[in-house]
Amino acid sequence: MIPGIPTIQQRVVHRFQFGRQWPFRVESGTLACVADAVVFRVGGVSYAMNDAALSRGFAAVAPIRPQPRPELPRNPMTRLVRDQRMRIFAQAMACERGAEGDRRVDVARCTQRLRESRGLTQGELNQIDAEGRELFWPPLSPSVGPLGPLTEAALKLCPR
């Protein structure tokens, strides 16, 4: 529980609920919203997930975020050079967001088109995805990252 925030405006969340969109190194925590300030609590510390929470004095979220690892990933796909894998990763992220250029797309179809156009198996695309996430390739950012899905879930807890 997060002190000072009504329990009706809090909920426990877990990594498995958000899958690849989980932005933390920890497995679970309490998500809350008060006056549009989004907070995530774990280990007795309440972290700010947006500017409203930062302005209310909650701790910066950086300590529980993954940090980029400059070393090589555990299992890079070597059949394509790194620049090619980085471009594929960016395209896959666009598919995952459901956008391709200026239009909305079906994620599964977008990913299938990407695999077919690049001659990749699903396993190879998964391998590129893992490498890109490990190394925070664009469009990912280690300092910002995809907090959006958790922030959106927390904002639903705020009374309107």
C-alpha positions as CSV (number, residue, x, y, z in Angstrom):
1,M,0.0,0.0,0.0
2,I,1.1,3.5,-0.7
3,P,0.7,5.9,2.3
4,G,-1.5,8.9,1.7
5,I,-3.3,7.5,-1.3
6,P,-6.8,5.9,-0.9
7,T,-6.7,2.1,-1.4
8,I,-9.4,2.4,-4.1
9,Q,-6.9,4.3,-6.2
10,Q,-4.2,1.6,-5.9
11,R,-3.6,-1.9,-7.3
12,V,-0.9,-4.5,-7.3
13,V,0.6,-5.1,-10.8
14,H,2.9,-7.9,-12.0
15,R,5.4,-8.2,-14.9
16,F,3.3,-11.0,-16.5
17,Q,0.3,-8.6,-16.8
18,F,2.3,-6.3,-19.1
19,G,4.6,-8.7,-20.8
20,R,7.3,-7.0,-22.9
21,Q,5.9,-3.6,-22.0
22,W,7.0,-4.1,-18.3
23,P,9.5,-1.3,-17.7
24,F,11.1,-2.3,-14.4
25,R,13.7,-4.7,-13.1
26,V,11.4,-5.8,-10.3
27,E,8.7,-8.3,-10.8
28,S,5.7,-6.5,-9.2
29,G,4.7,-3.5,-7.2
30,T,1.8,-1.2,-6.3
31,L,0.5,1.2,-8.9
32,A,-1.5,4.2,-7.8
33,C,-2.8,7.5,-9.0
34,V,-3.7,10.7,-7.0
35,A,-4.5,14.0,-8.7
36,D,-3.0,12.7,-12.0
37,A,0.3,11.8,-10.2
38,V,1.2,8.2,-11.2
39,V,3.2,6.3,-8.6
40,F,4.8,2.9,-8.4
41,R,5.8,1.5,-5.0
42,V,8.2,-1.3,-4.4
43,G,10.5,-2.1,-1.5
44,G,9.1,0.6,0.7
45,V,9.8,3.4,-1.9
46,S,7.2,5.2,-4.0
47,Y,8.5,6.2,-7.4
48,A,7.2,8.9,-9.7
49,M,6.1,7.7,-13.1
50,N,5.1,11.1,-14.5
51,D,5.9,14.7,-14.1
52,A,2.9,15.3,-11.8
53,A,4.3,12.7,-9.3
54,L,7.8,14.1,-9.6
55,S,6.4,17.6,-8.7
56,R,4.8,16.1,-5.6
57,G,8.2,14.9,-4.4
58,F,8.1,11.2,-5.2
59,A,11.5,9.6,-6.0
60,A,12.8,9.3,-9.6
61,V,12.1,5.9,-11.1
62,A,15.6,5.4,-12.5
63,P,16.8,3.1,-9.7
64,I,14.3,0.3,-10.7
65,R,14.6,0.8,-14.4
66,P,16.9,-1.5,-16.5
67,Q,20.2,0.0,-17.4
68,P,21.7,-0.3,-20.8
69,R,24.4,-3.0,-21.1
70,P,27.2,-2.0,-23.4
71,E,28.4,-5.5,-23.6
72,L,27.3,-7.8,-26.4
73,P,23.9,-9.4,-25.9
74,R,23.8,-13.0,-24.8
75,N,22.6,-14.4,-28.1
76,P,22.9,-12.1,-31.1
77,M,21.6,-13.2,-34.5
78,T,24.8,-13.2,-36.6
79,R,23.3,-13.9,-40.1
80,L,22.5,-10.1,-40.4
81,V,24.8,-7.3,-39.5
82,R,24.0,-5.1,-36.5
83,D,22.6,-2.2,-38.5
84,Q,20.2,-4.5,-40.3
85,R,19.0,-5.9,-37.0
86,M,18.6,-2.5,-35.6
87,R,16.4,-1.4,-38.5
88,I,14.3,-4.6,-38.2
89,F,14.0,-4.0,-34.4
90,A,12.7,-0.4,-35.1
91,Q,10.2,-1.7,-37.6
92,A,9.0,-4.4,-35.2
93,M,8.6,-1.8,-32.5
94,A,6.4,0.2,-34.9
95,C,4.3,-2.9,-35.5
96,E,4.0,-3.5,-31.7
97,R,2.7,0.1,-31.3
98,G,0.2,-0.7,-34.0
99,A,1.4,2.1,-36.3
100,E,3.2,2.0,-39.6
101,G,3.9,5.4,-41.0
102,D,0.8,7.5,-40.6
103,R,-1.7,4.6,-40.4
104,R,-2.9,2.2,-37.8
105,V,-2.2,-1.4,-38.5
106,D,-3.0,-4.9,-37.2
107,V,0.0,-5.9,-35.1
108,A,0.1,-9.6,-36.1
109,R,-0.2,-8.8,-39.8
110,C,2.4,-6.0,-39.6
111,T,4.8,-8.4,-37.9
112,Q,4.1,-11.1,-40.4
113,R,4.8,-8.7,-43.3
114,L,8.1,-7.7,-41.7
115,R,9.2,-11.3,-41.2
116,E,8.3,-12.2,-44.8
117,S,9.9,-9.1,-46.3
118,R,13.1,-9.7,-44.4
119,G,13.1,-13.5,-44.8
120,L,13.0,-14.1,-41.1
121,T,11.6,-16.9,-39.0
122,Q,9.6,-16.0,-35.9
123,G,12.5,-17.3,-33.8
124,E,14.9,-15.0,-35.6
125,L,12.6,-12.0,-35.1
126,N,12.3,-12.9,-31.4
127,Q,16.1,-13.1,-31.2
128,I,16.4,-9.6,-32.8
129,D,13.7,-8.3,-30.4
130,A,15.6,-9.7,-27.4
131,E,18.9,-8.1,-28.5
132,G,17.2,-4.8,-29.2
133,R,15.6,-4.7,-25.8
134,E,18.8,-5.8,-24.0
135,L,20.8,-3.0,-25.7
136,F,18.0,-0.3,-25.7
137,W,18.2,0.2,-29.5
138,P,16.1,3.0,-30.9
139,P,13.3,3.7,-30.5
140,L,13.8,2.6,-26.9
141,S,15.4,4.9,-24.5
142,P,16.9,3.7,-21.2
143,S,16.0,6.9,-19.4
144,V,12.4,7.2,-20.6
145,G,11.4,3.8,-22.0
146,P,7.9,2.6,-22.3
147,L,6.2,3.7,-19.1
148,G,3.1,4.5,-21.1
149,P,1.1,1.2,-20.5
150,L,1.6,1.3,-16.7
151,T,0.9,5.1,-16.6
152,E,-2.3,4.6,-18.6
153,A,-3.4,1.8,-16.2
154,A,-2.7,4.0,-13.2
155,L,-4.6,7.0,-14.6
156,K,-7.7,4.8,-14.7
157,L,-7.4,4.6,-10.9
158,C,-7.7,8.4,-10.5
159,P,-11.2,9.6,-9.7
160,R,-12.6,11.7,-12.5
